[in-house]
Amino acid sequence: MRSNRYSPENKIVPGRLTLQARLLTILAAGVLGACAAQADEAPQSAGTRAAPQPFDRNPFPSTYRPYGGQPTLITNVTVLDGEGARIDNGAVLFRDGKIVAVGQNLSADGAQVIDGQGKWVTPGVIDVHSHLGNYPSPGVDAHSDGNEATAPITSEVWAEHSVWPQDPGFSRALANGGVTTLQILPGSANLMGGRSVTLKNVYARTMQGMKFPGAPYGFKMACGENPKRVYGSKGRIPSTRMGNVAVNRATWAKAADYKRKWDKYEEDGGDPPTRDIQLDTLRGVLSGEILVHNHCYRADEMAIVMDMAKEFGYRVTAFHHAVESYKIADLLKANQTCSAVWADWYGFKMESYDAVNENLAILENEGACAMIHSDDANGIQRLNQEVAKVWHAARRAGMNISKERAWTWLAIRPAQALGVGEVTGSLKPGKMADVVLWNGDPFSVYTRPERVWVDGALMYDMNNPQMRPVSDFELGQPGEGDVK
């Protein structure tokens, strides 16, 4: 019997294929071709699409290290804890740089005991708006490094790169004002003035030695008269408030596109986008890594800025100066935006004209976030007195705000606005032992810090000349005939 494979209908003829064979051949060729194509593409994809290499977000890291301290117990004092509580005949215990306990009738073996009869203890004062180090003393042109007034957008500059650690203003703020933490901002000539930096108020040879560990960067913006005056006088945009908003919006649109490209690259790899130092900062803002601090006076402008922030997906952490915040307390509360204000500065230009001394107190009563600030090398030495002014103005207006509640304006509120409220800003166990012992009621003009601790280290003692901080700059001046 003949095999089917030799039957005439299955006979293989050179140069000819049956329909079935041809279909099988075509299918096989297609499969092999697809496999070959995949084999060709896979190595090429793996070889040419490089893994993402994100750039360093923190190229100037903090090198801060706390000074050495000893376990300390302060007794028989009035304690304002910085979060709105008061303890009469209280005590504060700290060791190893941290608050251990706050209460009454505390004891601690091995601790130095300070009897503070008749005195008050508070957390260290925090100033959310300072230019120390950028506009240091003496105030001469050679020291003027706070405004890069060369373009309305200078988000590429960082305030820390102008900080002079030997500025005598730092030690004045510590000794006279009990200031233990402060934010250094660029000036307000520009719409976007650059990054701010938060510092611990200790002596260090470098800015990085003062830099608050773990604190997020801030970003200084400004609206209103300053940018339009500076650039309008040069015949440039912005020269009006509508120009201010237009330049801001165009810049945020550009930043959003930059962020999209870098986010995609950091997720997928490939060829990195072109790096832009200016837009790096704005990308950080849009990502929520950098906090916006906006110089702004008028209520209508603050409302516009908050709308612009919603348009581009960022949030204003705090409006600074903000003399008309009292008009829009409800909007500020709804947008979770703080106000950093003065007690009674007003009238030095039109946008600062419509102020009330109760501004901060009204915000407090309406449930909006508010705090005191200085913006001044002298004012930073008496922020306790500025709070006292507001407290008295509020009481005259019938607002019953307690002293312990008012002290939050110097403590936990600015700490939260700087993104460091979890580690400082109040006398709570586990937080940094940034502590001030006042020689009386700090709401009095006659009261001064008696001792100041930063991270549990005694940095100032008014009764000990050896514990009065003096910068190298103040230790001596060139004599006659010395080389200049």
BELJO-V89907 format. One record per residue. RES is the residue in one small letter. PHI is phi in whole degrees, -180 to 180 (999 if undefined). PSI is psi as a letter, one per 30 degrees, with the letter a starting at -180 (none if undefined). OMEGA is omega in radians with two decimals (999 if undefined). Layout:
res: <RES,RES>
phi: <PHI,PHI>
psi: <PSI,PSI>
omega: <OMEGA,OMEGA>
This chain:
res: <m,r,s,n,r,y,s,p,e,n,k,i,v,p,g,r,l,t,l,q,a,r,l,l,t,i,l,a,a,g,v,l,g,a,c,a,a,q,a,d,e,a,p,q,s,a,g,t,r,a,a,p,q,p,f,d,r,n,p,f,p,s,t,y,r,p,y,g,g,q,p,t,l,i,t,n,v,t,v,l,d,g,e,g,a,r,i,d,n,g,a,v,l,f,r,d,g,k,i,v,a,v,g,q,n,l,s,a,d,g,a,q,v,i,d,g,q,g,k,w,v,t,p,g,v,i,d,v,h,s,h,l,g,n,y,p,s,p,g,v,d,a,h,s,d,g,n,e,a,t,a,p,i,t,s,e,v,w,a,e,h,s,v,w,p,q,d,p,g,f,s,r,a,l,a,n,g,g,v,t,t,l,q,i,l,p,g,s,a,n,l,m,g,g,r,s,v,t,l,k,n,v,y,a,r,t,m,q,g,m,k,f,p,g,a,p,y,g,f,k,m,a,c,g,e,n,p,k,r,v,y,g,s,k,g,r,i,p,s,t,r,m,g,n,v,a,v,n,r,a,t,w,a,k,a,a,d,y,k,r,k,w,d,k,y,e,e,d,g,g,d,p,p,t,r,d,i,q,l,d,t,l,r,g,v,l,s,g,e,i,l,v,h,n,h,c,y,r,a,d,e,m,a,i,v,m,d,m,a,k,e,f,g,y,r,v,t,a,f,h,h,a,v,e,s,y,k,i,a,d,l,l,k,a,n,q,t,c,s,a,v,w,a,d,w,y,g,f,k,m,e,s,y,d,a,v,n,e,n,l,a,i,l,e,n,e,g,a,c,a,m,i,h,s,d,d,a,n,g,i,q,r,l,n,q,e,v,a,k,v,w,h,a,a,r,r,a,g,m,n,i,s,k,e,r,a,w,t,w,l,a,i,r,p,a,q,a,l,g,v,g,e,v,t,g,s,l,k,p,g,k,m,a,d,v,v,l,w,n,g,d,p,f,s,v,y,t,r,p,e,r,v,w,v,d,g,a,l,m,y,d,m,n,n,p,q,m,r,p,v,s,d,f,e,l,g,q,p,g,e,g,d,v,k>
phi: <999,-85,-72,-60,-70,-105,-68,-59,-72,-106,-64,-89,-109,-52,85,-129,-125,-66,-58,-62,-66,-64,-63,-62,-65,-65,-63,-61,-63,-66,-64,-64,-65,-65,-63,-64,-64,-64,-64,-72,-75,-60,-64,-65,-64,-68,-84,-105,-93,-70,-66,-64,-125,-59,-79,-70,-79,-136,-76,-125,-68,-64,-116,-59,-133,-60,-70,-73,-135,-130,-56,-137,-124,-104,-120,59,-123,-87,-107,-108,-81,92,-116,107,-109,-130,-128,-83,51,-99,-149,-133,-118,-141,-155,52,81,-126,-69,-102,-158,-136,172,-127,56,-85,-142,-158,-69,80,-91,-69,-106,-115,-83,-103,-50,83,-109,-124,-125,-137,-65,-59,-71,-120,-108,-82,-142,-138,-123,-58,85,-92,-124,-79,-97,-71,-82,-117,-57,-63,-100,-83,-129,-96,-119,-89,-85,-113,-163,-67,-117,-134,-69,-78,-88,-123,-55,-61,-79,-111,-68,-102,-63,-88,-54,-59,-62,-63,-70,-64,-65,-70,-76,-92,-118,68,-83,-110,-141,-154,-100,-101,-113,-64,-73,-113,-70,-110,-61,-126,-90,126,-81,-103,-139,-100,-121,-86,-87,-129,-72,-153,-76,-129,-59,-65,-73,-104,-65,-63,-65,84,-72,-70,-71,-106,-135,-89,-121,-145,-129,85,-68,-60,-63,-70,-73,-63,-93,-63,-68,-99,71,-122,-84,-89,-124,-139,-66,-68,-67,-56,-68,-62,-66,-59,-65,-62,-71,-65,-62,-63,-67,-63,-66,-62,-62,-59,-66,-72,-61,-64,-63,-70,-90,-106,80,97,-83,-71,-64,-67,-74,-133,-61,-62,-79,-56,-64,-68,-61,-62,-65,-65,-86,83,-85,-121,-95,-86,-119,-114,-66,-162,-107,-85,-62,-64,-70,-61,-64,-64,-63,-65,-66,-64,-62,-64,-58,-108,83,-126,-131,-82,-69,-154,-91,-104,80,42,-66,-105,-59,-59,-78,-130,-55,-67,-67,-63,-62,-64,-93,54,-114,-83,-124,-107,-132,-91,-76,-153,-75,-168,79,-84,-159,-61,-70,-103,-76,-90,-104,-134,-67,-92,-48,-63,-67,-63,-60,-61,-67,-87,83,-91,-75,-149,-159,-89,-150,-108,57,-161,-69,-90,-60,-66,-86,-145,-64,-62,-71,-65,-64,-61,-60,-64,-59,-67,-62,-64,-65,-63,-88,88,-98,-89,-104,-75,-64,-66,-72,-64,-69,-61,-69,-108,-130,-67,-63,-64,-61,-66,-65,-92,77,-123,-66,-77,-121,-151,97,-161,-92,-119,-52,97,-83,-56,-83,-95,-135,-124,-101,-91,-83,-177,-69,-70,-88,-103,-70,-90,-94,-137,-63,-92,-144,-134,-113,-123,51,78,-99,-70,-105,-154,-141,-65,-95,-129,-58,-76,-114,-117,-64,-135,-77,-55,-59,-91,-72,-173,-119,-58,-84,-61,90,-69,-67,-95>
psi: <k,k,k,f,f,g,l,e,f,g,k,k,k,k,f,k,k,l,e,e,e,e,e,e,e,e,e,e,e,e,e,e,e,e,e,e,e,e,e,e,e,e,e,e,e,f,f,f,j,l,k,k,i,k,l,j,f,i,f,i,l,k,g,k,k,k,l,k,a,l,k,k,j,k,l,h,l,k,k,j,f,f,g,g,l,k,j,k,h,a,l,k,k,k,l,h,g,l,k,e,k,k,b,l,h,l,l,k,k,g,k,k,k,j,j,h,k,g,l,k,k,l,l,k,k,k,j,f,j,l,g,k,e,e,i,l,k,k,i,l,e,f,f,j,g,f,j,i,h,f,l,f,j,h,f,f,l,k,e,f,f,f,k,j,f,g,k,f,f,e,e,e,e,e,e,f,f,g,k,f,k,k,k,k,l,l,a,g,f,l,e,j,f,a,k,l,k,k,k,k,i,l,k,l,f,l,e,f,f,f,k,j,k,f,k,l,l,l,k,k,l,k,l,b,e,e,e,e,e,e,f,e,f,g,g,l,k,k,g,l,e,e,e,e,e,e,e,e,e,e,e,e,e,e,e,e,e,e,e,e,e,e,e,e,e,f,e,f,a,a,k,k,l,k,k,j,e,e,f,e,e,e,e,e,e,f,f,g,f,k,k,k,j,j,j,k,e,k,e,e,e,e,e,e,e,e,e,e,e,e,e,g,h,l,k,j,e,k,k,k,d,h,f,g,e,f,f,h,e,e,e,e,e,e,g,h,k,l,k,j,l,l,e,g,k,l,g,f,l,e,f,g,e,i,l,k,f,g,e,e,e,e,e,e,f,g,g,l,k,l,l,l,l,e,g,k,f,e,f,f,f,h,f,e,e,e,e,e,e,e,e,e,e,e,e,e,g,g,j,i,k,l,e,e,e,e,f,f,f,f,c,e,e,e,e,e,f,f,g,g,f,f,f,a,f,l,i,k,k,f,l,k,i,j,k,k,j,k,g,a,j,f,g,k,f,f,k,l,k,e,k,k,k,k,h,f,k,j,f,k,j,f,g,j,f,f,h,j,k,k,l,e,e,f,f,l,l,k,l,k,f,l,k,none>
omega: <-3.08,3.08,3.12,-3.07,3.11,-3.14,-3.09,-3.09,3.13,-3.09,-3.14,3.14,3.10,3.12,-3.14,3.04,3.03,3.13,3.14,-3.13,3.13,3.12,3.10,3.13,-3.13,-3.14,3.12,3.13,3.14,3.13,3.14,3.12,3.12,3.12,3.13,3.14,3.12,3.13,3.12,-3.05,-3.03,3.12,-3.13,3.13,-3.12,-3.07,-3.02,-3.10,-3.04,3.05,-3.12,3.09,-3.12,3.12,-3.08,3.14,-3.06,-3.07,-3.13,-2.99,3.07,3.00,-3.11,3.01,-3.13,2.98,-3.14,3.11,3.09,3.09,-3.04,3.07,3.09,-3.04,3.03,-3.11,2.94,-3.07,2.90,-2.95,3.10,3.10,3.06,3.11,3.12,3.08,3.05,-3.07,-3.04,-3.12,3.11,3.11,3.03,3.08,3.14,3.05,-3.06,2.99,-3.14,-3.09,3.05,-3.12,3.10,3.06,3.10,3.02,-3.14,3.10,3.06,-3.13,2.97,-3.11,3.10,3.09,-3.08,-3.09,3.10,-3.09,-3.08,3.06,3.10,2.91,3.05,3.14,3.13,3.11,-3.08,-3.09,3.12,3.03,3.10,-3.11,3.06,2.98,-3.02,3.05,-0.04,-3.06,3.14,-3.10,-3.12,-3.14,-3.02,-3.04,-3.06,-3.11,2.97,-2.97,-3.13,3.11,-3.12,3.09,3.08,-3.12,3.12,-3.10,-3.12,-3.11,-3.07,-3.12,3.01,-3.06,3.05,-3.04,-3.11,3.09,3.11,3.14,3.13,-3.11,3.08,-3.14,3.13,-3.01,-3.06,-3.04,-3.13,-3.09,-3.12,3.13,3.13,3.08,3.10,-3.07,2.89,3.11,-2.99,3.09,-2.98,3.03,3.07,-2.95,3.13,-3.10,2.99,3.11,3.09,-3.06,2.86,-3.04,3.09,3.07,3.05,3.14,-3.08,3.04,-3.09,3.07,3.08,-2.96,-3.09,-3.07,3.07,-3.13,3.08,3.03,2.95,3.13,-3.09,2.98,3.10,3.05,3.05,-2.91,-3.00,-3.12,-3.10,3.09,-3.07,-3.05,3.03,3.12,3.10,-3.14,-3.08,3.00,0.12,2.99,3.12,3.07,3.09,3.04,3.08,-3.09,-3.12,-3.14,3.09,-3.07,3.12,-3.13,3.11,3.10,3.10,-3.13,3.13,3.10,3.11,3.12,-3.13,-3.13,-3.11,3.08,3.13,3.14,-3.10,3.07,-2.99,-3.05,-3.08,3.14,-3.11,3.01,3.08,-3.11,3.10,-3.07,3.12,-3.09,3.05,-3.13,-3.11,3.04,3.10,3.09,-3.10,3.11,-3.13,-3.12,-3.06,-3.02,-3.09,3.03,-2.94,3.01,-3.10,-3.06,-2.96,-3.13,-3.09,3.13,3.09,3.12,3.12,-3.13,3.12,3.06,3.12,3.11,3.09,-3.13,-3.03,2.97,3.00,-3.14,3.03,3.12,-3.11,2.90,-3.12,-3.08,2.81,-3.05,3.13,3.13,-3.10,-3.13,-3.05,-3.12,-3.12,3.12,3.12,3.11,-3.11,-3.12,-3.14,-3.12,-3.12,3.00,3.04,-2.93,2.98,3.06,-2.99,3.05,3.09,2.94,-3.11,2.94,-2.99,-3.08,3.11,-2.97,-2.94,-3.08,2.97,-3.12,-3.13,-3.06,-3.09,-3.11,3.09,3.10,3.13,-3.11,3.13,3.09,3.09,3.14,-3.11,-3.09,3.04,3.02,-3.05,-3.00,-3.03,-3.09,3.07,-3.12,3.14,3.14,-3.12,3.14,3.06,3.12,3.10,3.07,3.11,3.10,-3.13,-3.13,3.12,3.12,3.13,-3.13,3.09,-3.13,3.08,3.10,-3.05,3.12,-3.10,3.10,-3.12,3.08,3.13,-3.10,3.06,-3.13,3.13,-2.92,-3.01,-3.12,3.09,3.09,3.11,3.13,3.10,3.14,-3.12,-3.09,3.11,-3.04,3.13,3.09,3.09,3.14,3.13,3.13,-3.14,3.12,3.09,3.11,3.00,-2.87,3.05,2.96,3.14,-3.10,3.09,3.10,-3.07,3.04,3.11,3.10,-3.12,-3.06,3.10,3.02,3.05,3.06,3.13,3.08,3.02,-3.04,3.07,3.13,3.13,-3.09,3.13,3.05,-3.06,-3.13,-3.12,-3.11,3.12,-3.12,3.04,-3.00,3.10,-3.13,3.10,-3.10,-3.08,-3.03,3.14,3.10,3.12,3.10,3.14,3.10,3.08,3.12,-3.14,999>
